[in-house]
Each structure stands twice: as structure tokens, then as C-alpha cells.
Amino acid sequence: MTVLHTYSIGQGAAGGFAHVVFRDPTGWEAPVYLSLALELSTGTWRIRQYHVCTIDPPR
């Protein structure tokens, strides 16, 4: 996984973008981009929402 960007949305929320490659033992690969919205809940960061996309982000 490569983290591309992170940002804060106040004290209890954050987000980010990452490039991830899912793999299995047979050699199959699926490179994707993730966008994540996170929330701080009882001292632990949890994924509130995510989106997976196979399209490269703009440069």
C-alpha cells in the first residue's frame, strides 16, 4: 500500500487516499485506489466510509 494523501476533518475525523494492490496465491492482482473517511471512536480510528476505484487519479 502507498498512502497518497491524508487530511484532517476536525479532531475526530480524517480521510485519505491510497494505492493498494490486492493479490492471491495464484498470482492474480487487482491494483486499485482507495479513498477513506475515518472517525475516532473510543480511542480507536475506524473506517467510516470507503470507495474503491480502478481509474488512475488525475496528475
N, C-alpha and C positions, 0 to 999 in steps of 0.2 A: 504494500500500500504506500502511496505517495500522497501526503497531505499537500493540497494545492493552495488553500487559503482558509483562514479561520477568522471569526469575528465574534464580538460580544454584543448581546442584546440586553443590557442591564446586568444586574447582579445574579439573577437566577436563570439566565438563558444565554445560549450561544449557538453558533452554527459554523458550518464549514463545507468545504468541497474536497474530494479526494479521488485519486485514480486507483482502482483496485483491479486485480486480475484473479478471478475465481478459477481454480484448477481441480481436476480429479485425478486419481491414479492412472487412468487410461491415457492421459496426455491432453484431454480436452481442456480448452481455455476459453474464458469469456472476459475480455478486458472491458471494463465499464467505468463510468464516472458516477460518484455518489454525491448528493447534496444532503446534508443532515441538519436538523434542528434539534438541539439538546436542551434539557431542563435539569436544574439541580433539585433533587428530591431527597430529603432526609440525609444530606451529605454525600449523595451519590449522583453522578451525571448519568442521565438516562436518555436514550433516543426517543424523542417525542414524535418525529416525523422524518421520513427519508424518501428520496427519489433516486431511481437508478436509470441511467441513460447510456446508450452506446455511442452517441454522437459526440465528437470532439468539441470541447468548448471553443469559443472564438479566441483568437490570439491578438 
